[in-house]
Amino acid sequence: MTAAGCRFCQTPLERTFVDLGMSPLCQTHLEPDQLNQGEEFYPLHVFICEKCLLVQLQQYVTPDKIFTEYAYFSSFVETLVRLAEKYADDVISRFGLGKDSKVIEIASNDGYLLQHFVKRGIPVLGIEPAANVAKAAEEKGVASLVRFFGVETAKTLVKEGVGADLLLGNNVLPHVPDLHDFVGGLKILLKPSGVITIDFQHLMRMMQGNQFDTIYQEHYSYLSFTFVQKLFAHHGLTLFDVEEIPTHGGSLRLFARHAETGDSPPTAAVAQMLELEEREGMNRLEHYANYERRVTDTKRKLLSFLIEAKRAGKSIVGYGAAGKTNTLLNYCGIRTDFLDYVVDRNPYKQGRFLPGTHIPIFAPERIRETRPDYLFIGPWNIVDEIVRQTSYIREWNGQWIVPIPEPKVLSAPG
């Protein structure tokens, strides 16, 4: 079998970063009548390019199969909505956006972010491939174009007289199989004096926090600042600022503009981030060699804890039918022999079953009815929000299990 080529530089991919075995698509929650049917599983074998150091999954599934109808609605995560509102306030002030500006978001989901610009009277356009999610955005007053983004979509919009003063994408760059098509589209759609902001989970923080459960088929690439600077420069875009933000266990927010504008030089934060990654070892291939060993060690610790808890007669239920939950459960082989059920606030998922493990999904009210000993938190990145929402489990001495970076038990908030 011929090795696949790197999606940035086409170098054959031969070096493993981590192999999580086979897993189903993490947002394909099953209806009851699908439980006795076959499921498609795909390799979660992540490689690192030995030339450009891009950490990446091969593309086994086309984006239209994953994102045409999607189960993830950002508005159900209170933390994200609050951060989105703060982001809108910050960029409106910093870049002087107003009623004559155009804000365009790629992968705009259910309008959880653009709604804050709409409230301020700033024209927006969301570009979102999942029709069911875009419909929810339209109901918030967010004009939405149901389409995948790339060079072709950008050219079509420019031909129609549409350009972006602010062009943004939150947690979308890792979801793009063709990085050159996507960033090339950004270059085309951005007005000459416009600004791009891009958020993504920082590979450095992912490795430090042992966040292997953020690996799934929807995430094609795992990104460092150094790599993304190289990618954007390849397409004539300059990164002029960067911020660390708390989402998804530690993310970066990049600010970019056309390289040819020659505006003010990059902030000190750009050089500081490059230096930080250099010190951490992100630019050395050997730095990535031991990650898989940490992952397997965490799997063994988690299974040991769950086995002992079940032997002691404890009941365990899950909170959050998130993508990371599905990766973790399938990789560790955790099914209804460990978790009785999972709850999720999203009505779209309730009444269905997790892919692969077939654990049933209920509304959060189920927790009060069954009074479990442990609540297993899948989306550990919003653990404070979940603990606050479920603080009532202390009425029966319930406790929370947080699996990442290593399994630990919380008896009280914090």
FENNORMO-V80868 format. One line per field, one symbol per residue. phi: phi as a letter, one per 20 degrees, with the letter a starting at -180 (. if undefined). A space follows every 10 residues. Layout:
BEGIN
phi->???
END
This chain:
BEGIN
phi->.fffegfddm fgecdfeade mdbfffdefe fgfefddfde dcfddedcff edmfebefee cfgffedfcc eedffedggf ffffffgggf ffffdmfbfe ecdcdemfle ngefgffgfe mefcbddbfe fffffffgfe negcdeafda gffffffffe ndbdfcdcbd ldgfedfdff fffffggfff fgdfcdccdb fegffgffel effeebgfde ccddfgffgf fffgdmcded abceceflmp cddedcbfff fmfgfgffff ffffffffff ofecgffefd ffffffffgf ffffffffff feneeccdco eegfffffff femecffddf acdbffgfef ndcffnelff dcfggffffd lffcdeefff fcgffffffd ffffgdmfcd ddecfbgbdd ebgo
END
